[in-house]
Amino acid sequence: MNDLINDTWYYIIVQNSGESNEQFVGYINKTTNITFIPAFKTKEIAQQCFLIMPKDIMNNKYEAQAIIKEDLMDNAQKNGYEVFLLDDKGSVLEKIF
């Protein structure tokens, strides 16, 4: 009998993927002082929103990557970040963690 696996996946932006200094891209909301990792429903939405996000393209490379929800939440918790689901314009749709 096959059990259905209902894992939830999100896309995040990873800085310097595959290198020793690889990390998830996170931001600080200067108004609320909340640190967060932006997450997206699709790779296309992540790439569209990333175009308008602040970044250092001279010194870092960036890539949209899929991540399972549990791994994203574990990483966020260990590093003191919240996780927000964003749309392609950078608007918050909901708080994930």
N, C-alpha and C positions, 0 to 999 in steps of 0.2 A: 504494500500500500504506500503510495506517495503522499508525503505531507507537503502541503503548499507552504512555501516560505514567503512571507509578506514583509520583507525588509523595505525600509524607506530609505531612499537615496537622495542626496542633495548634491549640488555642485558648489564648490568654493573656489577661490583663487589661491593658488599656491605660489609663493615666491621662491625662486631658485630651486625648482623641482629637481630632485636627484642629486643635489649637492649637499655638502656637510652643513651648510647654513639654511637648508630648506625649512620653510615655515608657512603656516596659514597666514593669509593677509587679514589683518584686523584693524579696526579704527576706534577712535575715541570721539564720542559726540561731545563737542565742547560746551554745549548748552546744559546737558544733563550729566556730563562727566561719566557716561556709561561706556565701557569698552566692549566691543562686539565684533563678531565674525559675521560678515554678510554671507548668506546662503541663497541658493537659487534653485528653482524647480527643474530647469534645463540648462544644458551647456550653452545654448544660443542666448538665453536670457543673461547668463553670467557674463558672456563675452560682450554683449551689448552694454550692460551696466558698467562693466570694467572700463569701457572707453571714457566714461565721465568720472571715474574714481581717481582720487589723488594717488600718484605712484612715482617711483624713481626708475624710469626706464633707462637711464644712463648707467646705473650700477647694478641693476637687478633684472632678472627675466621672470615672466609671469605666465601662468598656465591655469586654465579652468580644468578642475579634476573632480570626478565623482567621489563621494565618500558616503559610507553608510551612516545613518543617523546616530547610532550608538557610539561610533568612533568619534564623530564630530562633537557630540555632547561630552564625552570623556575628556577630549583634548581641551575643550572650552572650559570645563570645570577645573581641570588641573592648572590652567593658566589664568583663571579669573576673568574669563570672557563670557558674555551672553551671546546668543545666536539669534539673528533676525532673518527671516525670509524676506527678500527684496524683489521688486519687479525690475524691468529693464531700465527704468528711469531712476532707480535708487530709492524708491518709496518703500517704507516698511509695510509688508502685508500682514505679518504676524510674528510674534515671538515664539521661537522654537524651544529655546532653553534659556 
